[in-house]
Amino acid sequence: MFAVRSFTPVLSRRVHAQQFQCSWRLLSTAALDDKVASFKADIETHLPADGKRVVFATAWLATDNVFVALMHEHFPKVLSGMNLVAIDTMHLFDTTHMVAKQVEAKYGKAALWKAVADVSTREEFNARYGNCEEMDTADFDFVSKVEPFQRALAECNKDILITGRRMDQAAQRISLDVWE
């Protein structure tokens, strides 16, 4: 024996689900539009129109790349005048280098790359400083991040620094102002 089922409830559920998805998209688009509007207002308020005094420190994370994309779309003159600074710790993933090249090419903005002083490969790093996993964290951070970054900032001679620091990366960052 065959049972006859009504398809109305199934269709009704599908229509309801589609309506929900459409309203969710509208809400998420509106929220995103608000964030972009806030970003644009912050850039107009805090950065010079020519970008000449600005450095953006990038680690080629998704959030950093979104920043570059938004700058390219909404403030191309600021992006053109600013410096992108990238640090090669000699321990970056190969994909990080690939993403960096893609972002630099797509937006026509080459980064100023700085690396660990007096080494050009991971093998040279290991010979000079030892295996990074066996180094004291503070020593590794200074040698591979802080010192190269200080050299980059000195070379750029800028007085506005934009970082990709996010509140979710460390407890002490939760209370940081967006612009300080």
Solvent accessible surface area in square Angstrom, and as a share of the most:
residue,aa,sasa,rsa
1,M,239,1.07
2,F,194,0.81
3,A,94,0.72
4,V,148,0.85
5,R,192,0.70
6,S,76,0.49
7,F,147,0.61
8,T,95,0.55
9,P,70,0.44
10,V,47,0.27
11,L,101,0.50
12,S,61,0.40
13,R,155,0.57
14,R,148,0.54
15,V,78,0.45
16,H,125,0.56
17,A,48,0.37
18,Q,111,0.49
19,Q,113,0.50
20,F,128,0.53
21,Q,91,0.41
22,C,69,0.42
23,S,50,0.32
24,W,147,0.52
25,R,136,0.50
26,L,128,0.64
27,L,127,0.63
28,S,44,0.28
29,T,72,0.42
30,A,52,0.40
31,A,51,0.40
32,L,107,0.53
33,D,82,0.42
34,D,98,0.51
35,K,140,0.59
36,V,32,0.19
37,A,59,0.45
38,S,60,0.39
39,F,36,0.15
40,K,70,0.30
41,A,52,0.40
42,D,41,0.21
43,I,3,0.01
44,E,120,0.54
45,T,103,0.60
46,H,78,0.35
47,L,13,0.07
48,P,28,0.18
49,A,85,0.66
50,D,69,0.36
51,G,0,0.00
52,K,119,0.50
53,R,120,0.44
54,V,0,0.00
55,V,1,0.01
56,F,3,0.01
57,A,20,0.16
58,T,9,0.05
59,A,58,0.45
60,W,15,0.05
61,L,78,0.39
62,A,77,0.59
63,T,66,0.38
64,D,4,0.02
65,N,27,0.14
66,V,84,0.48
67,F,25,0.10
68,V,1,0.00
69,A,31,0.24
70,L,34,0.17
71,M,0,0.00
72,H,80,0.35
73,E,122,0.55
74,H,56,0.25
75,F,27,0.11
76,P,76,0.48
77,K,158,0.67
78,V,7,0.04
79,L,5,0.03
80,S,81,0.52
81,G,11,0.11
82,M,2,0.01
83,N,44,0.23
84,L,1,0.01
85,V,1,0.01
86,A,1,0.01
87,I,33,0.17
88,D,24,0.12
89,T,13,0.08
90,M,22,0.10
91,H,41,0.18
92,L,44,0.22
93,F,156,0.65
94,D,115,0.59
95,T,80,0.47
96,T,24,0.14
97,H,59,0.26
98,M,109,0.49
99,V,48,0.28
100,A,1,0.01
101,K,142,0.60
102,Q,119,0.53
103,V,14,0.08
104,E,31,0.14
105,A,83,0.64
106,K,146,0.62
107,Y,38,0.14
108,G,69,0.66
109,K,28,0.12
110,A,80,0.62
111,A,14,0.11
112,L,39,0.20
113,W,78,0.27
114,K,37,0.16
115,A,30,0.24
116,V,4,0.02
117,A,35,0.27
118,D,117,0.61
119,V,13,0.07
120,S,81,0.52
121,T,56,0.33
122,R,109,0.40
123,E,127,0.57
124,E,77,0.35
125,F,0,0.00
126,N,59,0.30
127,A,93,0.72
128,R,138,0.50
129,Y,66,0.25
130,G,29,0.28
131,N,66,0.34
132,C,34,0.20
133,E,153,0.68
134,E,147,0.66
135,M,36,0.16
136,D,84,0.43
137,T,102,0.59
138,A,69,0.53
139,D,79,0.41
140,F,31,0.13
141,D,45,0.23
142,F,102,0.43
143,V,27,0.15
144,S,0,0.00
145,K,91,0.38
146,V,61,0.35
147,E,41,0.18
148,P,0,0.00
149,F,45,0.19
150,Q,100,0.45
151,R,85,0.31
152,A,0,0.00
153,L,56,0.28
154,A,78,0.61
155,E,101,0.45
156,C,13,0.08
157,N,132,0.68
158,K,54,0.23
159,D,104,0.54
160,I,33,0.17
161,L,79,0.39
162,I,20,0.10
163,T,53,0.31
164,G,27,0.26
165,R,112,0.41
166,R,83,0.30
167,M,105,0.47
168,D,112,0.58
169,Q,78,0.35
170,A,32,0.25
171,A,85,0.66
172,Q,136,0.60
173,R,64,0.23
174,I,113,0.57
175,S,99,0.64
176,L,57,0.28
177,D,100,0.52
178,V,118,0.68
179,W,71,0.25
180,E,154,0.69
